Amino acid sequence: MATAKQKLGDFGETTVAKKCSCPKCKRPNSLKKLPTNFKCADIICDFCGFLAQVKTMNTKNIEELPSQVLGAAWGPQKERMDSGIYFPLFLVLVNDKKKHAIYYLSAGLQEPEIYVPRKPLSSNAKRAGWQGFIYDISKLPIGAFVRIL
């Protein structure tokens, strides 16, 4: 049974895949969800191979970007960053009335400073030692995210 967070994430990925054209080739209906736990990417364009991350979060105001967004696993993200690989980010904001907005951040506007490693999980945790990261959106220039829906 999926948790509320998993359902929210699935909603965001499904919404981006259904409502957004590929930012690279502009082809409509070509974005597809990748398998769960695919490292650092959630969607792919089945025409041109474009990859992107999707993050979804609840918020009171879908018109206002949060200052931080929870990322995923720090290890794979850090490896890609060390190799100069950044994936574009779709951010789906959902309010309590189930209205949503989709924002987009291109890979070219991302800098290492927006990735902030979190403290590893304690030895008592189910996934002891696992380390995530936070996207610190407050470190981005104004206008870096573009609202697309």
Secondary structure, 3 states (H helix, E strand, C coil): CCCHHHHHHHHHHHHHHHHCCCCCCCCCCCEEECCCCCCCCCEEECCCCCEEEEEEEECCCCCCCCCEEEEEEHHHHHHHHHCCCCCCEEEEEECCCCCEEEEEECHHHCCHHHEEECCCCCCCCCCCCCCEEEEEHHHCCCCCCEECC
